[in-house]
Amino acid sequence: MHNDTPPVPALDRRGFIKTASGAALLAALPGGLMAASGGDPAKAVTLAFVGCAHVHTPGFIKLLNDNKPGVRVKYVWDHNGARAERRASDLGAAVAPDLGAVWSDPEVAAVVICSETNRHRDLVLAAAAAGKHIYAEKPLGITAAESSEMADAVVKANVLFTTGYFMRTMPQHLFLRDQVERGAFGRITRIAGSNCHNGSLGGWFDDKPDRPWENWRWMADPKVAGVGGFGDLGTHMLDIMMWLCGDVESVTAQTRVVTGRYGDCDEAGEALMLFKNGIIGTLAASWVDIADPVTLQISGTEGNAAIVRSDLFFKCAKVRGADGAQPWADLPKGPALPLQQFVNAVGGQEGMPLVPVREAAARVAVMEAAYRSARAGSTVKVG
């Protein structure tokens, strides 16, 4: 079930963080999508930000600050004091003296975790133990094992959860999911996804030690982020591919350092995946592409679809008018962005299409297998 909201323009992650610093980034996340915010929560919601390191943090702050009555951020915590102070000021919140202040406060119903990925496990487990609803940025964890541990804790605590797979809100992807479920493609044989931008070429992750609240350098350190460029962008399109085609059985992948700007951090990669239902998939992701015109293709025995420069081309004899010659215009309305969905759900709105925590963990397992494959030079089974 989706919110009854106006349609929204397609947004890939290149558009999502078109620039990666300052006011431009603040505007990049929700600006053109505020019409799809899904309204306000049914009841007042009090949140805390737990970690503010992620590049999406400024956009989330703008989303929550822009005309959102009934939403209050009470605390901001971050291990970096200067970052916590800045983001608390942005939100009109208090800096939490320690995490215990957040976990023990009964007024705080939910937390937004935008920390470095290697801090997710401890924060998610503590939040679940404290009975707080959880929005955690993607990827859920560094490894499949710790992601599964987090998923178990969230399910056991019976708290709401979602993550930042915003591509699920794109009307084109919603339409394709519906057509897959209806069997319009017949037997799907192949799916190819791509999610690329020029972040390395543009220095998006360069060190900014004098501006810690806008320092995204950790995202290009796989020891902290868990992945490099391939995993950072690839997880978004991997989510869509698995959302459409199900679980992955095995992966063969290659990753590459291209510019060397961020040391040995990979900046590009491609994976060949075998889905458990026999579909063959290819996934490309990169920080060194100057264009990414074709982002998704699906081939089946009775249908074909491609998203080219955000236009969906769809061919299927079973669907009236679907000749593939012109962009398909009859698209569903897009739901709110994931953070707004989360706030709405915490506030009592039903039917928010939150990302199940076990699905978030499953994406980490596939990406972990892809990186293992790239290191080993061989096919790796998932799990």
Phi, psi and omega per residue, in radians:
M1 nan 2.383 -3.099
H2 -2.149 2.705 3.110
N3 -1.095 2.615 3.050
D4 -1.490 1.407 -3.059
T5 -2.154 2.812 3.126
P6 -1.109 2.706 3.087
P7 -1.123 2.661 -3.129
V8 -2.141 2.699 3.098
P9 -1.205 2.693 3.080
A10 -1.111 2.522 -3.119
L11 -2.507 1.936 3.006
D12 -1.621 3.116 -3.027
R13 -1.276 -0.356 3.042
R14 -1.068 -0.744 3.079
G15 -1.295 -0.532 -3.078
F16 -1.098 -0.703 3.062
I17 -2.291 1.079 -3.058
K18 -0.995 -0.687 2.932
T19 -2.173 2.706 -2.929
A20 -2.045 0.466 3.069
S21 -2.740 2.756 2.967
G22 1.116 -2.695 -3.031
A23 -1.114 -0.550 -3.124
A24 -1.092 -0.680 3.102
L25 -1.201 -0.649 3.098
L26 -0.999 -0.595 -3.125
A27 -1.494 -0.300 -2.953
A28 -1.237 -0.629 -3.030
L29 -1.266 -1.234 -2.948
P30 -1.762 -0.076 -2.933
G31 -0.828 -1.029 -3.097
G32 -1.393 -0.061 -3.071
L33 -1.928 0.119 -3.095
M34 -1.106 -0.446 3.082
A35 -1.115 -0.359 -3.126
A36 -1.799 0.436 -3.051
S37 -1.242 -0.215 3.060
G38 1.379 0.312 3.106
G39 1.359 -2.954 -3.103
D40 -1.798 2.752 3.115
P41 -1.090 2.672 -3.090
A42 -1.160 -0.506 3.105
K43 -2.389 2.859 -3.102
A44 -1.045 2.485 -3.108
V45 -2.223 2.279 3.052
T46 -1.957 2.194 -3.056
L47 -2.054 2.932 2.892
A48 -2.370 2.467 2.973
F49 -1.567 2.213 3.137
V50 -2.075 1.630 -2.994
G51 1.608 2.320 -3.101
C52 -2.313 0.485 -2.996
A53 -1.448 -0.375 -2.979
H54 -1.291 2.569 -3.116
V55 -1.068 -0.381 3.129
H56 -1.463 -0.135 -3.072
T57 -0.967 -0.823 -3.132
P58 -1.027 -0.686 3.110
G59 -1.157 -0.655 3.100
F60 -1.133 -0.705 3.103
I61 -1.080 -0.744 3.116
K62 -1.098 -0.732 3.113
L63 -1.013 -0.789 -3.087
L64 -1.316 -0.489 -3.138
N65 -1.420 -0.421 -3.027
D66 -1.490 1.710 2.955
N67 0.912 0.895 3.107
K68 -2.088 1.302 3.103
P69 -1.091 2.554 3.117
G70 1.533 0.002 3.104
V71 -2.051 2.172 -3.129
R72 -2.249 2.293 2.981
V73 -1.730 1.976 -3.064
K74 -1.477 -0.720 -3.058
Y75 -2.285 2.679 2.891
V76 -2.241 2.282 3.041
W77 -2.204 2.453 2.976
D78 -2.716 2.562 3.126
H79 -1.154 -0.357 3.054
N80 -1.653 1.944 -3.032
G81 -1.082 -0.691 -3.132
A82 -1.136 -0.670 3.115
R83 -1.162 -0.743 3.120
A84 -1.094 -0.754 3.137
E85 -1.060 -0.795 -3.103
R86 -1.115 -0.819 -3.092
R87 -1.254 -0.569 3.044
A88 -1.102 -0.719 3.094
S89 -1.102 -0.739 3.117
D90 -1.038 -0.609 -3.041
L91 -1.691 -0.122 -3.043
G92 1.160 0.604 -3.083
A93 -1.972 2.970 3.039
A94 -1.588 2.599 2.989
V95 -1.387 2.135 3.112
A96 -1.181 2.294 -3.140
P97 -1.148 -0.501 3.087
D98 -2.844 2.985 -3.123
L99 -1.160 -0.502 3.126
G100 -1.018 -0.561 3.118
A101 -1.121 -0.589 3.114
V102 -1.318 -0.875 -3.054
W103 -1.115 -0.578 -3.041
S104 -1.578 -0.115 -3.076
D105 -1.485 1.971 -3.107
P106 -1.194 -0.301 3.130
E107 -1.288 -0.456 3.139
V108 -1.423 1.908 -3.089
A109 -1.494 -0.467 -2.982
A110 -2.669 2.764 3.115
V111 -2.210 2.593 3.040
V112 -1.931 1.986 -3.060
I113 -1.758 1.871 3.108
C114 -2.103 0.569 -3.131
S115 -1.355 3.066 2.937
E116 -1.031 2.597 -3.018
T117 -1.096 -0.582 -3.110
N118 -1.257 -0.058 3.030
R119 -1.778 -0.113 -3.065
H120 -1.021 -0.819 -3.015
R121 -0.963 -0.928 -3.082
D122 -1.116 -0.674 -3.105
L123 -1.234 -0.752 -3.139
V124 -1.153 -0.764 3.131
L125 -1.093 -0.717 3.130
A126 -1.196 -0.695 3.122
A127 -1.117 -0.762 3.125
A128 -1.107 -0.742 3.133
A129 -1.095 -0.523 3.137
A130 -1.523 -0.007 3.112
G131 1.311 0.419 3.129
K132 -1.596 2.387 2.998
H133 -1.171 2.614 -2.902
I134 -2.275 2.132 2.818
Y135 -1.846 2.072 3.125
A136 -2.126 2.273 3.110
E137 -1.096 2.767 3.120
K138 -1.514 2.719 -0.171
P139 -1.262 2.785 -3.086
L140 -1.037 -0.755 -3.083
G141 -2.604 3.129 3.104
I142 -1.350 -0.720 -3.074
T143 -2.187 2.860 3.056
A144 -1.103 -0.691 -3.087
A145 -1.104 -0.834 -3.119
E146 -1.252 -0.514 3.087
S147 -1.188 -0.695 3.068
S148 -1.128 -0.687 3.088
E149 -1.058 -0.767 3.101
M150 -1.105 -0.747 3.133
A151 -1.058 -0.768 3.112
D152 -1.033 -0.741 -3.112
A153 -1.158 -0.715 3.136
V154 -1.131 -0.785 3.138
V155 -1.125 -0.768 -3.139
K156 -1.080 -0.666 -3.123
A157 -1.334 -0.267 3.131
N158 1.013 0.767 3.089
V159 -1.859 2.744 3.076
L160 -1.215 2.589 3.130
F161 -2.563 2.539 2.847
T162 -2.758 3.000 -3.135
T163 -2.443 3.114 -2.912
G164 -1.524 0.725 3.089
Y165 -1.465 1.289 -3.028
F166 -1.231 -0.297 3.133
M167 -1.124 -0.302 3.063
R168 -1.189 -0.256 3.132
T169 -1.570 -0.101 -3.114
M170 -1.267 2.244 -3.125
P171 -0.952 -0.643 3.137
Q172 -1.077 -0.766 -3.131
H173 -1.209 -0.649 3.086
L174 -1.096 -0.743 3.111
F175 -1.082 -0.792 -3.111
L176 -1.147 -0.662 3.094
R177 -1.065 -0.751 3.123
D178 -1.098 -0.746 -3.129
Q179 -1.189 -0.637 3.058
V180 -1.081 -0.789 -3.134
E181 -1.134 -0.532 3.117
R182 -1.400 -0.166 -3.131
G183 1.431 0.329 -3.067
A184 -1.129 -0.454 -3.098
F185 -1.514 -0.042 -3.010
G186 1.171 -2.334 3.063
R187 -1.544 1.989 3.124
I188 -1.273 2.261 -3.111
T189 -1.862 -0.632 -3.063
R190 -2.490 2.614 2.975
I191 -2.491 2.388 -3.135
A192 -2.292 2.230 3.132
G193 -2.185 2.588 3.129
S194 -2.487 2.407 3.101
N195 -2.541 1.787 -2.996
C196 -2.391 2.605 2.949
H197 -2.566 -3.027 -3.052
N198 -1.911 0.596 -3.043
G199 -0.986 -0.753 3.102
S200 -1.154 -0.728 -3.136
L201 -1.117 -0.553 -3.119
G202 -1.622 -0.008 3.106
G203 1.218 0.526 -3.072
W204 -1.058 -0.511 -3.031
F205 -1.885 0.338 3.090
D206 -1.127 2.621 -3.102
D207 -1.185 2.365 3.072
K208 -2.291 1.236 -3.045
P209 -1.081 -0.432 3.133
D210 -1.464 -0.122 3.117
R211 -2.338 1.226 -3.027
P212 -1.056 -0.447 3.133
W213 -1.293 -0.199 3.080
E214 -2.188 0.464 -3.127
N215 -1.770 1.842 -3.098
W216 -1.788 0.300 -3.050
R217 -1.001 -0.584 -3.114
W218 -1.049 -0.453 -3.111
M219 -1.199 -0.284 3.070
A220 -1.849 0.445 3.054
D221 -2.152 1.727 -3.054
P222 -1.002 -0.411 3.109
K223 -1.188 -0.478 -3.130
V224 -1.725 -0.726 -3.096
A225 -1.524 -0.316 -3.113
G226 1.541 -0.456 -3.101
V227 -2.517 3.002 2.966
G228 -1.904 -2.575 -3.080
G229 -1.057 -0.701 -3.128
F230 -1.076 -0.810 -3.111
G231 -1.307 -0.613 -3.126
D232 -1.040 -0.918 3.136
L233 -1.492 -0.597 -3.064
G234 -1.112 -0.526 -3.106
T235 -1.095 -0.543 3.114
H236 -1.133 -0.879 -3.127
M237 -1.282 -0.571 3.030
L238 -1.002 -0.737 3.113
D239 -1.023 -0.780 3.139
I240 -1.128 -0.756 -3.117
M241 -1.097 -0.727 3.104
M242 -1.267 -0.586 3.070
W243 -1.056 -0.602 -3.129
L244 -1.546 -0.619 -2.926
C245 -2.089 -0.106 3.070
G246 1.658 -2.829 -3.010
D247 -1.350 2.706 -3.111
V248 -1.784 2.373 -3.137
E249 -1.576 -0.775 -3.081
S250 -2.645 2.788 -3.064
V251 -2.415 2.428 2.945
T252 -2.170 2.116 -2.984
A253 -2.416 2.762 2.978
Q254 -2.354 2.434 3.028
T255 -2.190 2.753 -3.085
R256 -2.464 2.473 2.837
V257 -1.505 2.229 -3.052
V258 -1.904 -1.008 -3.101
T259 -1.602 -0.435 -3.046
G260 1.301 0.132 -3.102
R261 -1.062 -0.523 -3.113
Y262 -2.063 0.752 3.076
G263 1.129 -2.273 -3.084
D264 -1.599 0.248 3.100
C265 -1.249 2.209 3.122
D266 -1.123 2.515 -3.121
E267 -2.071 -0.145 -3.129
A268 -2.767 2.703 3.092
G269 -2.980 2.928 3.088
E270 -2.576 2.504 -3.121
A271 -2.272 2.442 2.966
L272 -1.794 2.146 -3.040
M273 -2.122 2.458 2.988
L274 -1.873 2.028 3.090
F275 -1.360 2.752 -3.087
K276 -1.132 -0.402 3.108
N277 -1.586 0.134 3.068
G278 1.663 -0.135 3.099
I279 -1.176 2.432 3.068
I280 -1.722 2.272 -3.128
G281 -2.200 2.584 2.992
T282 -2.185 2.393 -3.105
L283 -2.220 2.169 3.080
A284 -2.052 2.459 3.069
A285 -2.674 2.526 -2.994
S286 -2.835 2.614 2.965
W287 -1.793 0.159 -3.017
V288 -2.226 0.498 3.130
D289 -1.837 2.353 3.105
I290 -1.530 -0.169 3.065
A291 -2.762 2.700 3.126
D292 -2.548 1.189 -2.941
P293 -1.231 -0.579 -3.089
V294 -1.936 1.884 -3.000
T295 -1.744 -0.378 -3.130
L296 -2.705 2.387 3.034
Q297 -2.377 2.408 3.062
I298 -2.269 2.232 3.123
S299 -2.099 2.317 3.091
G300 -2.462 3.031 -3.106
T301 -1.240 -0.278 -3.137
E302 -2.289 0.070 -3.117
G303 -2.782 2.774 3.119
N304 -2.577 2.473 3.114
A305 -2.503 2.578 3.057
A306 -2.580 2.417 3.019
I307 -1.821 2.001 -3.061
V308 -2.146 2.038 -3.094
R309 0.864 0.762 3.100
S310 1.332 -0.128 3.067
D311 -1.545 2.386 3.107
L312 -1.670 2.166 3.033
F313 -1.899 2.217 -2.986
F314 -2.371 2.206 3.128
K315 -2.177 2.154 3.135
C316 -2.856 2.108 -3.106
A317 -1.138 -0.380 -3.106
K318 -1.426 -0.176 -3.102
V319 -2.010 2.098 -3.088
R320 -0.989 2.260 3.072
G321 1.447 -0.042 -3.084
A322 -1.542 1.265 -3.124
D323 -1.676 -0.053 3.099
G324 1.323 0.032 -3.050
A325 -1.458 -0.563 -3.098
Q326 -2.195 2.742 3.084
P327 -1.005 2.398 -3.139
W328 -1.360 2.156 -3.016
A329 -1.796 -0.288 -3.060
D330 -1.499 1.368 -3.058
L331 -1.885 2.649 3.122
P332 -1.260 2.905 3.059
K333 -1.340 2.416 -3.141
G334 -1.432 2.468 3.069
P335 -1.329 3.113 3.093
A336 -1.123 2.809 3.016
L337 -1.120 2.735 -3.009
P338 -0.949 -0.720 -3.127
L339 -1.145 -0.683 3.107
Q340 -1.197 -0.664 3.033
Q341 -0.967 -0.799 -3.099
F342 -1.077 -0.854 3.131
V343 -1.052 -0.738 3.114
N344 -1.069 -0.746 -3.129
A345 -1.146 -0.757 3.092
V346 -1.066 -0.606 3.132
G347 -1.404 0.040 3.013
G348 1.844 -0.018 3.073
Q349 -1.271 2.324 3.117
E350 -1.593 2.814 3.019
G351 1.401 0.215 3.088
M352 -1.218 2.276 -3.094
P353 -1.410 1.124 -3.132
L354 -1.170 2.646 3.107
V355 -1.417 2.061 3.120
P356 -1.055 2.478 -3.053
V357 -1.106 -0.570 3.130
R358 -1.216 -0.508 3.045
E359 -1.191 -0.719 3.084
A360 -1.049 -0.724 3.127
A361 -1.163 -0.638 -3.123
A362 -1.120 -0.607 3.111
R363 -1.164 -0.650 3.093
V364 -1.112 -0.691 -3.134
A365 -1.087 -0.723 3.132
V366 -1.187 -0.761 -3.122
M367 -1.165 -0.654 3.070
E368 -1.056 -0.727 3.104
A369 -1.117 -0.651 3.129
A370 -1.102 -0.758 3.137
Y371 -1.219 -0.630 3.059
R372 -1.096 -0.710 3.114
S373 -1.096 -0.767 -3.135
A374 -1.079 -0.665 3.124
R375 -1.244 -0.667 -3.050
A376 -1.521 -0.366 -3.087
G377 1.251 0.530 -3.116
S378 -2.596 2.939 3.111
T379 -1.270 2.441 -3.122
V380 -2.185 2.308 3.045
K381 -1.332 2.518 3.132
V382 -1.420 2.347 3.088
G383 1.607 nan nan
